[in-house]
Amino acid sequence: MKKFVIAAMALALTGLVFTSCNGKKEGETKTKKFKAGFIYIGDENEGYTEAHMNGVKEMKAALGLSDDQIIEKTLIPEAEAAYDAAIDLIDQGCSFVVGTSFGHESYLIQAAKEHPEVQFSHSTGYQAGLSGLKNMHNFMPSVYQSRYVSGIVAGLKLQEMIDTGKITAAQAKIGYVGAYPYAEVVSGYTSFFLGARSVCPSATMEVRYTNSWADMALEKETADALIAAKCVLISQHADTTGAPSSCEAAGVPIVGYNVDMIKVAPNTALTSAALNWGAYYTFATKAVMNGESLPVDWSKGYDGNAVYITALNDKTIAAGTKAAVDTAIAGLKDGSLKVFSTDSFTIGGKTIEALIAEGGDWAKYADLVKDGYFHEQENASSPAFDLRIDGITEAAN
């Protein structure tokens, strides 16, 4: 009888071990079958797309995915080709499809309607919630925070130039190479300007648009035009190294975007405002793999390790820059620093609260302005700050 019981127990244990091992193999098989696809407007030669690619690499390493589980499509324009790219990724077995440029969104929504079994995410967009689709999502790191911090770096450089007599306070004019007059760009250049003004009160700024996300020749031409217009420091919301190369040739300080520009402008680059796309890609890909739901909108800043500034160039930055940067980042993390504090800017000499009280078109900002600041990217992932504040002018290129 005892032998029978022992034999039965052994058989049961064997079954448990087999079941456990078999379950593990099934889990591994499921993971190995998973594929994600990414649609890029550029390629590795353009900063914005390079930053996304770096985020995907971070995600792959964090989740242990192999190269054949990630499919990347480069140089996909904001046109019907984006829809075709999404469908091709689905045909190749992708259950998670990501679009990375503003104009990709409507084409991803079209594909999402046709393929409810696939999850879609789109960066910089705003239509996911409006679409009513459970498989469509928007995400965008709170890059206005790193732009503000990079603005502090710029402002301290301007103030150093004033203090050493290189320029006068009235000559502290920043030039900004912008892509399009979208809220994303306006929010970015305004937060950069407010960061600069927080340490250099006399700073002003001129913005010129290229009407392109990535045109190296035009970005260089625009930077040259701003320098000719007596801008003594340049920044950018455009994706190539055109502006930094222009600044290096002219000996003008530059704050870049997306990637470290020191290799392009070793004598003039200060730092770059940047986004860590890997923070979202790791979170979202893991969720899709596990069958978990994604938020309709996702946005994190310094508190979620989703934004940063690249290395400070010790050759060009002003004294005290690192300490000022560390203080600002700490304030952004704990919430004590509000980038768009309403006492830091005016519009036609009036506060935004005063304008909202007047009603009319200003009333649309009522839900975004409360507790003394503009709640950027808190109600939705897409930037909403499109106010043209005093101290900044926009000019034709």
C-alpha positions as MATLAB code, in Angstrom:
seq = 'MKKFVIAAMALALTGLVFTSCNGKKEGETKTKKFKAGFIYIGDENEGYTEAHMNGVKEMKAALGLSDDQIIEKTLIPEAEAAYDAAIDLIDQGCSFVVGTSFGHESYLIQAAKEHPEVQFSHSTGYQAGLSGLKNMHNFMPSVYQSRYVSGIVAGLKLQEMIDTGKITAAQAKIGYVGAYPYAEVVSGYTSFFLGARSVCPSATMEVRYTNSWADMALEKETADALIAAKCVLISQHADTTGAPSSCEAAGVPIVGYNVDMIKVAPNTALTSAALNWGAYYTFATKAVMNGESLPVDWSKGYDGNAVYITALNDKTIAAGTKAAVDTAIAGLKDGSLKVFSTDSFTIGGKTIEALIAEGGDWAKYADLVKDGYFHEQENASSPAFDLRIDGITEAAN';
ca = [
       0.000    0.000    0.000;
       2.837    2.346    0.935;
       4.582    1.614   -2.368;
       1.380    2.453   -4.235;
       1.021    5.784   -2.444;
       4.650    6.659   -3.098;
       4.291    5.726   -6.749;
       1.129    7.807   -7.040;
       2.847   10.801   -5.454;
       5.785   10.433   -7.800;
       3.461   10.310  -10.778;
       1.626   13.402   -9.551;
       4.866   15.292   -9.051;
       5.976   14.273  -12.534;
       2.730   15.672  -13.887;
       3.244   18.942  -12.021;
       6.752   19.290  -13.336;
       5.582   18.536  -16.859;
       2.740   21.022  -16.582;
       5.055   23.701  -15.179;
       7.636   23.174  -17.888;
       4.986   23.038  -20.588;
       3.436   26.287  -19.301;
       6.806   27.977  -19.426;
       7.345   26.822  -22.993;
       3.929   28.149  -23.977;
       4.781   31.531  -22.414;
       8.111   31.603  -24.193;
       6.424   30.690  -27.483;
       3.888   33.466  -27.043;
       6.659   35.995  -26.366;
       8.661   34.798  -29.352;
       5.648   35.168  -31.633;
       5.178   38.807  -30.631;
       6.159   41.451  -33.192;
       6.030   45.247  -33.083;
       6.333   47.627  -36.015;
       7.527   51.236  -36.127;
       6.841   53.783  -38.853;
       9.394   56.606  -39.105;
       9.241   59.778  -41.162;
      13.037   59.850  -41.436;
      15.963   57.518  -40.863;
      19.029   57.258  -38.637;
      20.574   60.291  -40.363;
      17.930   62.620  -38.907;
      17.837   63.440  -35.196;
      14.153   62.926  -34.444;
      14.029   59.460  -35.973;
      17.400   58.557  -34.462;
      15.939   59.367  -31.032;
      12.969   57.050  -31.684;
      15.321   54.305  -32.865;
      17.350   54.672  -29.683;
      14.132   54.307  -27.703;
      13.290   51.099  -29.550;
      16.767   49.719  -28.799;
      16.258   50.509  -25.126;
      12.894   48.738  -25.186;
      14.327   45.650  -26.934;
      17.080   45.343  -24.345;
      14.688   45.858  -21.417;
      12.199   43.250  -22.644;
      14.680   40.799  -24.145;
      13.217   40.951  -27.657;
      15.174   39.735  -30.672;
      15.877   41.726  -33.820;
      13.333   39.765  -35.849;
      10.562   40.779  -33.441;
      10.961   44.449  -34.354;
      10.231   45.781  -37.846;
      11.196   49.376  -38.615;
      10.054   51.293  -41.697;
      12.015   54.440  -42.500;
      11.348   57.466  -44.713;
       7.559   57.059  -44.641;
       5.912   60.387  -45.622;
       2.812   61.877  -44.027;
       0.608   60.481  -46.780;
      -1.169   57.306  -47.926;
       2.175   55.537  -47.670;
       1.755   55.594  -43.883;
      -1.434   53.509  -44.175;
       0.294   51.112  -46.571;
       3.197   50.770  -44.124;
       0.826   49.953  -41.259;
      -0.984   47.281  -43.274;
       2.296   45.730  -44.363;
       3.456   45.545  -40.734;
       0.207   43.781  -39.808;
       0.661   41.365  -42.704;
       4.124   40.590  -41.331;
       2.606   39.620  -37.982;
       2.852   42.805  -35.907;
       0.273   43.070  -33.136;
       1.561   46.502  -32.073;
       2.061   49.297  -34.643;
       3.541   52.713  -33.865;
       3.543   55.898  -35.959;
       5.997   58.637  -35.072;
       5.116   61.764  -37.058;
       2.175   64.154  -36.700;
       0.829   63.545  -40.205;
       0.818   59.755  -39.817;
      -2.117   59.825  -37.427;
      -5.152   59.791  -39.728;
      -3.668   56.884  -41.706;
      -3.064   54.886  -38.535;
      -6.650   55.517  -37.458;
      -7.826   54.148  -40.811;
      -5.770   50.999  -40.274;
      -6.917   50.707  -36.650;
     -10.573   50.747  -37.717;
      -9.920   47.871  -40.089;
      -7.837   45.846  -37.612;
      -9.335   45.953  -34.100;
      -7.133   42.993  -33.115;
      -3.999   45.172  -33.446;
      -2.944   47.900  -30.994;
      -1.824   51.249  -32.474;
       0.081   54.088  -30.835;
       0.903   57.458  -32.339;
       3.299   60.103  -31.061;
       2.550   63.862  -31.169;
      -1.074   63.306  -32.209;
      -4.400   64.149  -30.595;
      -7.125   62.120  -32.301;
      -7.041   58.823  -30.386;
      -9.656   59.864  -27.853;
     -11.807   61.461  -30.526;
     -11.701   58.325  -32.687;
     -13.581   56.222  -30.129;
     -11.337   53.265  -30.979;
     -10.184   51.038  -28.135;
      -7.040   50.085  -30.039;
      -5.835   53.637  -30.840;
      -3.571   55.569  -28.458;
      -1.546   58.808  -28.341;
       1.705   59.446  -26.508;
       4.151   62.306  -26.197;
       6.783   62.925  -23.506;
       6.541   66.318  -21.786;
       9.412   67.740  -23.795;
       8.470   71.279  -22.771;
      10.201   70.452  -19.479;
      13.554   69.640  -21.042;
      13.146   72.634  -23.350;
      12.710   74.841  -20.280;
      15.866   73.396  -18.707;
      17.818   73.846  -21.946;
      16.501   77.420  -21.981;
      18.143   77.980  -18.606;
      21.419   76.804  -20.138;
      20.926   79.312  -22.965;
      19.882   82.147  -20.656;
      22.927   81.724  -18.459;
      25.113   81.896  -21.566;
      23.378   85.098  -22.642;
      23.813   86.605  -19.188;
      27.499   85.689  -19.230;
      27.823   87.445  -22.588;
      26.185   90.532  -21.054;
      28.302   90.420  -17.895;
      31.554   90.151  -19.854;
      30.600   93.016  -22.160;
      30.345   90.902  -25.287;
      26.767   92.123  -25.802;
      24.471   94.590  -24.080;
      21.309   93.534  -22.262;
      19.272   94.900  -25.174;
      21.208   92.675  -27.587;
      20.293   89.398  -25.846;
      18.257   88.196  -28.812;
      17.656   84.488  -29.414;
      16.908   83.047  -32.833;
      14.716   79.953  -33.100;
      14.464   77.642  -36.102;
      10.939   76.202  -35.974;
       9.410   73.515  -38.171;
       5.691   74.398  -38.318;
       3.475   76.846  -36.382;
       1.818   73.930  -34.549;
       1.079   73.927  -30.815;
       3.873   71.361  -30.366;
       6.425   73.828  -31.720;
       4.908   76.896  -30.026;
       4.812   75.109  -26.671;
       8.441   74.096  -27.130;
       9.846   77.478  -28.110;
       7.825   79.250  -25.412;
       9.030   76.959  -22.633;
      12.598   77.368  -23.910;
      12.175   81.141  -23.868;
      10.697   81.140  -20.359;
      13.664   79.106  -19.151;
      16.076   81.594  -20.716;
      14.169   84.572  -19.298;
      14.208   83.086  -15.804;
      17.967   83.752  -15.669;
      18.332   86.492  -18.307;
      15.351   88.880  -17.957;
      16.288   91.022  -20.969;
      16.171   88.116  -23.436;
      13.943   88.341  -26.511;
      13.390   85.819  -29.284;
      12.641   85.684  -33.008;
      11.122   82.527  -34.497;
      11.305   81.581  -38.168;
       9.590   78.548  -39.660;
      10.943   76.172  -42.285;
       7.556   74.435  -42.862;
       9.413   71.136  -42.856;
      10.396   68.724  -40.108;
      13.724   67.882  -41.664;
      15.409   69.971  -44.356;
      19.080   70.420  -43.585;
      19.749   73.052  -46.216;
      16.715   75.127  -45.246;
      17.443   74.851  -41.523;
      20.992   76.068  -42.144;
      19.669   78.892  -44.315;
      17.167   79.875  -41.611;
      19.844   79.878  -38.906;
      22.054   82.032  -41.156;
      19.160   84.476  -41.615;
      18.569   84.686  -37.862;
      22.248   85.320  -37.216;
      22.163   88.037  -39.874;
      19.175   89.496  -37.991;
      21.512   89.917  -34.988;
      20.455   86.885  -33.001;
      23.372   86.043  -30.719;
      22.203   82.531  -29.745;
      20.211   79.960  -31.725;
      17.931   77.070  -30.826;
      15.734   74.789  -32.890;
      12.657   72.613  -33.205;
      13.758   71.045  -36.467;
      15.313   67.659  -36.884;
      18.658   67.968  -38.644;
      22.106   69.323  -37.883;
      21.668   72.223  -40.317;
      21.343   74.925  -37.650;
      24.232   73.648  -35.474;
      26.558   73.502  -38.480;
      25.640   77.090  -39.329;
      26.283   78.210  -35.754;
      29.630   76.450  -35.615;
      30.734   78.271  -38.754;
      29.564   81.620  -37.371;
      30.799   81.090  -33.804;
      27.280   81.481  -32.352;
      26.101   79.374  -29.366;
      23.450   76.758  -30.211;
      20.999   74.650  -28.218;
      19.995   71.638  -30.309;
      17.156   69.139  -30.333;
      16.826   65.350  -30.051;
      20.490   64.388  -30.013;
      23.849   65.627  -28.752;
      25.121   68.246  -31.208;
      28.610   68.605  -29.727;
      30.085   66.384  -32.434;
      28.634   68.748  -35.062;
      29.360   72.000  -33.236;
      32.151   71.276  -30.728;
      32.909   74.948  -30.091;
      29.375   76.344  -29.972;
      26.905   73.628  -28.904;
      25.690   74.088  -25.317;
      23.307   71.117  -24.956;
      20.151   69.727  -26.588;
      16.608   69.243  -25.347;
      15.771   65.580  -25.794;
      13.115   62.900  -25.286;
      13.596   59.373  -24.007;
      11.112   57.516  -26.206;
      12.254   54.287  -24.592;
      10.243   55.116  -21.481;
       6.971   54.777  -23.388;
       8.079   52.030  -25.754;
       9.111   49.782  -22.877;
       5.896   50.457  -20.954;
       3.557   50.104  -23.934;
       5.201   47.104  -25.593;
       5.237   45.172  -22.321;
       1.555   45.976  -21.808;
       0.584   44.782  -25.294;
       2.630   41.602  -24.884;
       0.821   40.874  -21.617;
      -2.619   41.656  -23.027;
      -2.986   44.697  -20.780;
      -4.800   47.871  -21.811;
      -2.974   51.068  -22.763;
      -4.077   54.569  -21.746;
      -5.640   56.628  -24.522;
      -3.132   59.388  -23.740;
       0.298   59.057  -22.132;
       2.715   61.825  -21.181;
       5.573   61.822  -18.689;
       8.399   64.258  -18.079;
      11.337   64.214  -15.721;
       9.203   62.347  -13.204;
       9.016   59.371  -15.574;
      12.526   59.575  -17.039;
      10.916   60.490  -20.367;
      12.820   63.742  -21.069;
      16.341   65.002  -20.484;
      19.003   67.348  -21.797;
      22.090   65.928  -23.459;
      25.612   66.403  -22.109;
      26.566   69.938  -21.158;
      29.506   71.191  -23.218;
      32.055   72.333  -20.639;
      33.847   74.250  -23.380;
      30.908   76.610  -23.951;
      28.491   76.704  -20.992;
      28.494   79.531  -18.461;
      29.713   79.085  -14.904;
      27.053   77.742  -12.563;
      25.077   76.035  -15.311;
      25.132   72.519  -13.887;
      23.896   73.639  -10.475;
      21.079   75.667  -12.041;
      20.073   72.711  -14.211;
      20.019   70.335  -11.237;
      17.850   72.742   -9.245;
      15.358   73.135  -12.088;
      15.096   69.395  -12.678;
      14.477   68.792   -8.974;
      11.676   71.379   -9.054;
      10.090   69.774  -12.108;
      10.234   66.345  -10.510;
       8.594   67.384   -7.243;
       6.105   69.739   -8.918;
       7.294   72.925   -7.224;
       8.405   74.417  -10.574;
       5.638   75.121  -13.098;
       7.021   75.936  -16.531;
       3.952   77.853  -17.672;
       3.305   79.735  -14.440;
       0.917   82.514  -15.444;
       2.930   85.179  -13.629;
       5.909   84.476  -15.933;
       4.355   85.717  -19.187;
       1.876   88.177  -20.650;
       0.015   88.475  -23.934;
      -0.362   92.017  -25.173;
       0.505   93.172  -21.686;
      -2.270   91.118  -20.063;
      -2.225   87.893  -18.098;
      -3.961   84.867  -19.545;
      -6.385   84.893  -16.588;
      -7.416   88.450  -17.478;
      -7.945   87.473  -21.112;
     -10.015   84.427  -20.167;
     -12.184   86.675  -18.034;
     -12.858   88.807  -21.127;
     -14.403   85.752  -22.799;
     -14.635   85.293  -26.547;
     -11.971   83.091  -28.101;
      -9.964   83.173  -24.866;
     -12.645   81.165  -23.058;
     -11.334   77.939  -24.613;
      -8.312   78.122  -22.303;
     -10.390   78.163  -19.112;
     -10.054   74.426  -18.494;
      -6.291   74.571  -19.029;
      -5.494   77.519  -16.772;
      -6.022   77.082  -13.045;
      -4.026   77.150   -9.813;
      -1.735   79.774  -11.331;
      -0.386   77.862  -14.302;
      -1.203   76.471  -17.745;
      -1.683   72.700  -17.382;
       0.302   71.607  -20.417;
      -0.052   67.933  -21.413;
      -2.051   67.079  -18.311;
      -5.484   66.753  -19.938;
      -4.070   65.065  -23.054;
      -0.680   63.937  -24.317;
      -0.621   66.383  -27.216;
       0.831   69.847  -26.478;
      -1.890   72.500  -26.220;
       0.022   75.707  -25.434;
      -0.336   77.807  -28.592;
      -0.327   81.292  -27.044;
       1.957   83.926  -28.570;
       3.472   85.662  -25.579;
       5.214   89.015  -25.232;
       8.938   88.974  -25.950;
       8.690   86.556  -28.882;
       8.122   87.520  -32.508;
       7.478   85.311  -35.516;
       8.920   86.302  -38.860;
       8.795   85.011  -42.400;
      11.859   83.019  -43.381;
];
